[in-house]
Structures are given as C-alpha cells and as structure tokens.
Amino acid sequence: MPPQPKRKISKGRRDRRRAHDALIPLHLVPCKQCGAMRRPHHVCPECGTYKGVTFIEMETKKKT
C-alpha cells in the first residue's frame, strides 16, 4: 500500500495553498474602429485593425 498522510491538513492551510488558484477575468477595451470589445494590445477580432492599421482582411457578412 502507498504511504498515507500522518495528519489531516487543516482548512486554513488548504485554503492558503489554494489562494492563487482563482481565475481572473479578462480585461477588455472597446475597439476604436468598430466598437467591439477586444483585449488591449491585440488585433481586433471583429475588424482586424490595431492602432488604426488593418492587419487582417476580414470578410463582411452579407445578410440575404
């Protein structure tokens, strides 16, 4: 049999260990071109621009 812990780990010690495990929400800013929310210092996923320069040519969706 594998070795077993000698004593129960207290709730305080367990919770202190888990203090850094929480997920942090993404920080989003509005795109200056299209207004969609995007991550700062990243190309906009909606319009493909960054700092007013188009880096990715995006297809426009046509409604039929």
C-alpha positions as protocol buffer text, in pm:
chain_id: "A"
residue {
  index: 1
  type: MET
  ca { x: 0 y: 0 z: 0 }
}
residue {
  index: 2
  type: PRO
  ca { x: 121 y: 356 z: -66 }
}
residue {
  index: 3
  type: PRO
  ca { x: 206 y: 578 z: 229 }
}
residue {
  index: 4
  type: GLN
  ca { x: -75 y: 780 z: 384 }
}
residue {
  index: 5
  type: PRO
  ca { x: -62 y: 1130 z: 536 }
}
residue {
  index: 6
  type: LYS
  ca { x: 8 y: 1129 z: 911 }
}
residue {
  index: 7
  type: ARG
  ca { x: -231 y: 1415 z: 994 }
}
residue {
  index: 8
  type: LYS
  ca { x: -530 y: 1591 z: 841 }
}
residue {
  index: 9
  type: ILE
  ca { x: -437 y: 1914 z: 662 }
}
residue {
  index: 10
  type: SER
  ca { x: -629 y: 2197 z: 827 }
}
residue {
  index: 11
  type: LYS
  ca { x: -880 y: 2405 z: 629 }
}
residue {
  index: 12
  type: GLY
  ca { x: -668 y: 2717 z: 675 }
}
residue {
  index: 13
  type: ARG
  ca { x: -354 y: 2555 z: 536 }
}
residue {
  index: 14
  type: ARG
  ca { x: -551 y: 2403 z: 247 }
}
residue {
  index: 15
  type: ASP
  ca { x: -716 y: 2735 z: 164 }
}
residue {
  index: 16
  type: ARG
  ca { x: -387 y: 2929 z: 183 }
}
residue {
  index: 17
  type: ARG
  ca { x: -241 y: 2689 z: -70 }
}
residue {
  index: 18
  type: ARG
  ca { x: -539 y: 2747 z: -300 }
}
residue {
  index: 19
  type: ALA
  ca { x: -528 y: 3127 z: -264 }
}
residue {
  index: 20
  type: HIS
  ca { x: -365 y: 3172 z: -606 }
}
residue {
  index: 21
  type: ASP
  ca { x: -586 y: 2927 z: -797 }
}
residue {
  index: 22
  type: ALA
  ca { x: -871 y: 3170 z: -870 }
}
residue {
  index: 23
  type: LEU
  ca { x: -935 y: 3268 z: -1232 }
}
residue {
  index: 24
  type: ILE
  ca { x: -907 y: 3637 z: -1313 }
}
residue {
  index: 25
  type: PRO
  ca { x: -1148 y: 3796 z: -1563 }
}
residue {
  index: 26
  type: LEU
  ca { x: -1013 y: 3914 z: -1899 }
}
residue {
  index: 27
  type: HIS
  ca { x: -955 y: 4286 z: -1928 }
}
residue {
  index: 28
  type: LEU
  ca { x: -1136 y: 4411 z: -2238 }
}
residue {
  index: 29
  type: VAL
  ca { x: -1134 y: 4753 z: -2406 }
}
residue {
  index: 30
  type: PRO
  ca { x: -1353 y: 4881 z: -2692 }
}
residue {
  index: 31
  type: CYS
  ca { x: -1204 y: 4888 z: -3042 }
}
residue {
  index: 32
  type: LYS
  ca { x: -1162 y: 5242 z: -3173 }
}
residue {
  index: 33
  type: GLN
  ca { x: -1269 y: 5141 z: -3525 }
}
residue {
  index: 34
  type: CYS
  ca { x: -1574 y: 4919 z: -3477 }
}
residue {
  index: 35
  type: GLY
  ca { x: -1651 y: 4942 z: -3104 }
}
residue {
  index: 36
  type: ALA
  ca { x: -1627 y: 4567 z: -3041 }
}
residue {
  index: 37
  type: MET
  ca { x: -1466 y: 4454 z: -2717 }
}
residue {
  index: 38
  type: ARG
  ca { x: -1110 y: 4327 z: -2757 }
}
residue {
  index: 39
  type: ARG
  ca { x: -803 y: 4260 z: -2543 }
}
residue {
  index: 40
  type: PRO
  ca { x: -562 y: 4553 z: -2506 }
}
residue {
  index: 41
  type: HIS
  ca { x: -254 y: 4549 z: -2734 }
}
residue {
  index: 42
  type: HIS
  ca { x: -414 y: 4285 z: -2961 }
}
residue {
  index: 43
  type: VAL
  ca { x: -563 y: 4299 z: -3310 }
}
residue {
  index: 44
  type: CYS
  ca { x: -941 y: 4340 z: -3303 }
}
residue {
  index: 45
  type: PRO
  ca { x: -1106 y: 4006 z: -3387 }
}
residue {
  index: 46
  type: GLU
  ca { x: -1405 y: 4179 z: -3550 }
}
residue {
  index: 47
  type: CYS
  ca { x: -1245 y: 4428 z: -3788 }
}
residue {
  index: 48
  type: GLY
  ca { x: -877 y: 4316 z: -3792 }
}
residue {
  index: 49
  type: THR
  ca { x: -726 y: 4656 z: -3705 }
}
residue {
  index: 50
  type: TYR
  ca { x: -470 y: 4763 z: -3447 }
}
residue {
  index: 51
  type: LYS
  ca { x: -394 y: 5130 z: -3379 }
}
residue {
  index: 52
  type: GLY
  ca { x: -582 y: 5231 z: -3694 }
}
residue {
  index: 53
  type: VAL
  ca { x: -385 y: 4997 z: -3924 }
}
residue {
  index: 54
  type: THR
  ca { x: -557 y: 4699 z: -4088 }
}
residue {
  index: 55
  type: PHE
  ca { x: -355 y: 4383 z: -4026 }
}
residue {
  index: 56
  type: ILE
  ca { x: -614 y: 4117 z: -4113 }
}
residue {
  index: 57
  type: GLU
  ca { x: -857 y: 4145 z: -4402 }
}
residue {
  index: 58
  type: MET
  ca { x: -1195 y: 4036 z: -4265 }
}
residue {
  index: 59
  type: GLU
  ca { x: -1485 y: 3916 z: -4479 }
}
residue {
  index: 60
  type: THR
  ca { x: -1803 y: 4116 z: -4440 }
}
residue {
  index: 61
  type: LYS
  ca { x: -2109 y: 3912 z: -4355 }
}
residue {
  index: 62
  type: LYS
  ca { x: -2392 y: 3966 z: -4606 }
}
residue {
  index: 63
  type: LYS
  ca { x: -2749 y: 3929 z: -4492 }
}
residue {
  index: 64
  type: THR
  ca { x: -2970 y: 3762 z: -4753 }
}
